[in-house]
Amino acid sequence: MHGDPGIGKTALAETALDRFTTGIRVERTVGVESEMELPYAGLHQLTAGMLDRAAGLPAPQRDALETALGLRTGAAPSPFLIGAAVLGLLTEVAAERPICCLIDDAQWLDDASRQALAFSARRLGSEGVVLIFVMRTVDTTFRGLPGLAVPGLNTDDARTLLNQVLPGRIDARVRDRLLAEAGGNPLALHELPSALSPTEIAGGYTVAGNTTLTSRIEKSLLDQLSGLPESARRVLLVAAADPTGDSSLLRLAVRALSLGPDAIDEAEHSGALTVGTRVGFRHPLVRSAIYRAASPPDRRRAHAALAEATPVELDPDRRAWHRGHAAVEPDEGIAEVLEESAVRARGRGGVAAAAAFLERAAALTPGPVDRARRLLAAAQAKLDAGAPEAAELLLSVLPADALDPLGSAQVALLRAQVDFARHRSPRVVREILAAADRPDVPDAGFVRTAHYEALFMAQFTLGRKRSDPGDGDVPYRDLSRAVFDATDADSTHPVDLLLRGQALIGLGKRAEAIPLLRRSVTGLLDAPAPLIPTRSAGLDCNAAIETWDVDAMRTLSDRHVELARADGQLTVLPLVLSFAGAARLVQGRLAEAELIADEIDVIKDAIGHPFRRTHRLLTAAWRGNAPAVSRLAGELRQDVAAGDRVTPTIANFAEAILANGVGDSEDALRVGRGELDQIHLLTYSSRILAELIEAAVRVGDRATADRALAELTALTEPVGGDWALGMLAAGRALTDDPAGAEAHHREAIDRYRRGGLAVYEGRARLAYGEWLRRRRRRIDARGELRTAHELLSGRGAAAFAARAHRELEATGETARSRLVDPGDALTVQEANVARLVADGLSNREIAARLFLSVRTVEYHLRKVFLKRGVRSRRDLADALRAEGTAQP
């Protein structure tokens, strides 16, 4: 629910809830402006009465929630993992009776609470849970949720309300002016007249300047409190500065100000405040108006009293926060306490809170060296929290002369990262190289990190480039040369080997790169702990692709997926999932790959992540889903960034797979031919060579086929292995003379079978069967085509299976298709649940994987059982395997 302050949002929500209080449980929390930077403060207030049900949550969610709320120590959890935990917690509570949570003034919730609650809202299904967010405007965090805009009163209703507020005679011009100024805002109609004198009501009312309506309402509310004694106004300010609403804390703080209980009574008698079990204000605007109108010294005194009243052993961070706001002069003791709170806040996943603590700590730091260090840490935290503009502002006031050489280099790297986050400018690569190449920075770890960041940005966001288009960009070849020259040739560190190998590929020296990359992959796999943070994953998986090592690619990507899931790193998870899905596609495990595509889409919908749907596109291509390929490829090409060559290449690769699957060789040749010029730069371009060879041979373009085969030979022979050499053998089988072709066909089949690449084996058998049939060896052809059809249909490669079916019919045999069209189609969510059940996961594990509640999983599973006519999980797994939608 959204609308202007005073428009009646809270009253409308409360009125609705009053009708159902006997049937549902209601929990409330209110966002408070002064608490926006304390992590999970709003969530803690909302869930405090439910935490006894946390024992029923999956262990990762329970641990993450308790860590976020400061109930245990552990690694920093993501707000999205907390969101899944909150959803589960609410579901546990709703098992007894439905629950409604009213979150008022949601625009002032702390960032971590906002993200977690918005995530929960997007995953609601059949749990019996309602979340109502009341806010002024809908920002990106809540965008896309069902909404209700609360408008102002119409003219007649506004006039009726005004007549109730001013029942006597009123000058018509004053009435019309009040109605116009209020704009249908009920609170304005109620409060603005109270600021008018009898003379003004009689006809002397004039407009008060250009102040906003909200400001005028706040002024009216404050004017009504102006007659209170100073002691009562100080009580109101303390209450406004304390977002907990703890009445005992208010009394302790009032005592710290040397005020008596009568001051609280006077404040309560004003009507602005109620003091019971909790402290509450008549209207949220009263709280914000009191706090904003107070002078800085008065605010500091209020925070000092609250700091004194807050037990350090119970809430050290809130006490530190109040102490920080109470201080006016630099104080290293307070700065140290704030820095400690920043560490704890980050440990609970409150990155934005950590940045706020560090920023205040820096402001109170007397020494320039420590101030610079804390400002740098605050700027890094701001960037990590998704606020690059705020990070840039902190860097602009950082005392650069107080930094040592390493600190200066770290600032330069951070400036480049901020610039990249704000503008996606290619010049940041040059800035990162400059930071890494400073001769006075001997820190090998920093240099390694900087070079990795440069290559990562160039490959995964900017795209590799062969020439300098201007605007300060570094040509990819120059970047590769710089990284190669700066990396220790004698180092055996896996990341150094990775950097040198990737640099050599950028220099066009793939044969020299492969041994380094292979050693790097081995070192990364053998390392006891991940050497590449999951947030920067990618170059390691690319190294496995460059060495055609699908098993290593799957292992590395699965590790990152596991870590990202455990930490709730949902902004990173789509990328590492796409690598894991690519490994499944190569292995022909299309059902698993499709499940991964579904999970990526779930994350995109849940958090609004802009990750491109490349994996969904490739999965659709192998499935033979032409409408989906056309739609998704079109979306990718429309959304491609300047200089990005990777995304169009993936679109071309997918279209080539589909075209060859349906037998449209002309189209496969069209989309594949353009990739020949960048084979040595882009990984997916190298994989498209097999599609290009097949299409060129079928249309009789021998020159293109020979060129593509030469490129494939140069790529695969130095690498070796069943995947690479199997693809090379398949290409040679299509281009060689009849005397040599048959041996190549058999070699491709054998290598793909040994490598566990089922769909590629099916395609190799299809090509061999087609070759045999053209030579009138029908009996031999039937055996290959029959096996090809079984492999391809069993794995769900529908278009290639249909090709095998047609070829088999041409030999005089009819195949029974394993691809069925069930009468009751499963929804995407039902299919996801069904596949995970077939994989042996429990309902609780499925809920954690799909970010659903257990109750919603149970709901979907009941529908799946009905649609498939089964009664057990084992029967369901058997049914899915029979359909070809679960992996053998």
Secondary structure, DSSP 8 states (H G I E B T S, - for coil): -B-STTSSHHHHHHHHHHTTTTTSEEEEEE--GGGTTSTTHHHHHHHTTTGGGGGGS-HHHHHHHHHHTTSS--S---HHHHHHHHHHHHHHHHTTS-EEEEEETGGGS-HHHHHHHHHHHHT--SSSEEEEE-BSS--TTTTTS---B-----HHHHHHHHHHHS-S---HHHHHHHHHHHTT-HHHHHHGGGG--HHIIIII----TT--HHHHHHHHHHHTTTTS-HHHHHHHHHHHH-TT-BHHHHHHHHHHTT--HHHHHHHHHTTSEEESSBEEESSHHHHHHHHHHS-HHHHHHHHHHHHHHS-TTT-HHHHHHHHHHH--S--HHHHHHHHHHHHHHHHTT-HHHHHHHHHHHHHT--SHHHHHHHHHHHHHHHHHTT-HHHHHHHHHTS-GGGS-HHHHHHHHHHHHHHHHHHH--TTHHHHHHHHHT-TT---HHHHHHHHHHHHHHIIIII---SS--STT---HHHHHHHHHHHS-TT---HHHHHHHHHHHHHTT-HHHHHHHHHHHHHHHHH-SS-SS-GGGTTHHHHHHHHTT-HHHHHHHHHHHHHHHHHHT-TTTHHHHHHHHHHHHHHHT-HHHHHHHHHHHHHHHHHH------HHHHHHHHHHT-HHHHHHHHHHHHHT--TT--HHHHHHHHHHHHHHHHHT-HHHHHHHHHTTGGGTTT-HHHHHHHHHHHHHHHHHT-HHHHHHHHHHHHHHHTTT-SHHHHHHHHHHHHHHS-HHHHHHHHHHHHHHHHHTT-HHHHHHHHHHHHHHHHHTT-HHHHHHHHHHHHHHHHHHT-HHHHHHHHHHHHHTT----------SS---HHHHHHHHHHHTT--HHHHHHHHT--HHHHHHHHHHHHHHHT-SSHHHHHHHHHHHT-S--
